[in-house]
Amino acid sequence: MSHVKSFSARYADEGTIYEQLTKIFPMVTGITVIYQRGRFICTTPRELTDDEIRAIKAAIKANHYADEGL
């Protein structure tokens, strides 16, 4: 059974989100990240924990601020 979670982010953050999800689910195929109306809709094999959600949000924020320096 798949679970869905969405994250508000910029289009450029897709790689960051996917990277974090593959760290959480390293041997799993079928993880999807789709950009829709300013949000990334992620399908995962199980519900993400609060700590995992915080880690993904922190990675998005760090990536966002790193890109601002360009």
Secondary structure, 3 states (H helix, E strand, C coil): CCEEEEEECCHHHHHHHHHHHHHHCCCCCCCEEEEECCEEEEEECCCCCHHHHHHHHHHHHHHHHHHHCC
